[in-house]
């Protein structure tokens, strides 16, 4: 835990971004109906992150990578929430 000291506001901001994305997705899209459905959504978001990363250093956007990583995290949370795992 010592490595996180002094970074509380950054971590809070990060978790808030994941929460906001989770809530946005719940309002716009149907609940995950099965583990396969949840996996497919997570995989789609992860592939979009990978597409940005593959552009290479200097060409990929930090903002785009952060946005996609937040979406991956939010969909993982949604998987747990919707499916009760």
C-alpha positions, -999 to 999 in steps of 0.1 A, spaced: 0 0 0 29 24 6 34 27 -32 0 43 -34 6 70 -8 3 104 -22 -16 92 -53 -51 90 -37 -66 117 -59 -52 101 -91 -66 67 -80 -99 82 -70 -101 99 -104 -93 67 -122 -120 47 -103 -145 75 -109 -138 73 -147 -144 35 -146 -176 40 -126 -189 67 -150 -182 44 -180 -199 15 -162 -230 37 -156 -230 50 -191 -229 15 -205 -257 3 -183 -279 31 -195 -271 25 -232 -268 -12 -236 -287 -43 -224 -275 -63 -194 -250 -91 -201 -271 -122 -205 -244 -148 -202 -206 -152 -196 -201 -155 -233 -219 -122 -239 -198 -104 -213 -166 -119 -226 -174 -108 -261 -180 -72 -250 -148 -72 -229 -128 -87 -258 -142 -60 -282 -130 -33 -259 -97 -50 -254 -92 -53 -292 -99 -16 -296 -72 -9 -270 -48 -32 -288 -56 -15 -321 -45 19 -306 -14 3 -290 -3 -13 -323 0 22 -339 33 24 -321 51 48 -299 47 84 -310 16 75 -331 -7 61 -305 -27 85 -284 -24 84 -246 -59 98 -243 -73 71 -266 -54 43 -248 -67 56 -214 -103 58 -227 -101 23 -241 -85 9 -209 -112 25 -188 -138 9 -210 -121 -25 -206 -121 -20 -168 -157 -9 -168 -168 -39 -188 -150 -62 -164 -169 -46 -135 -201 -49 -155 -194 -86 -161 -191 -91 -123 -222 -70 -116 -245 -83 -143 -236 -119 -139 -232 -120 -101 -196 -133 -101 
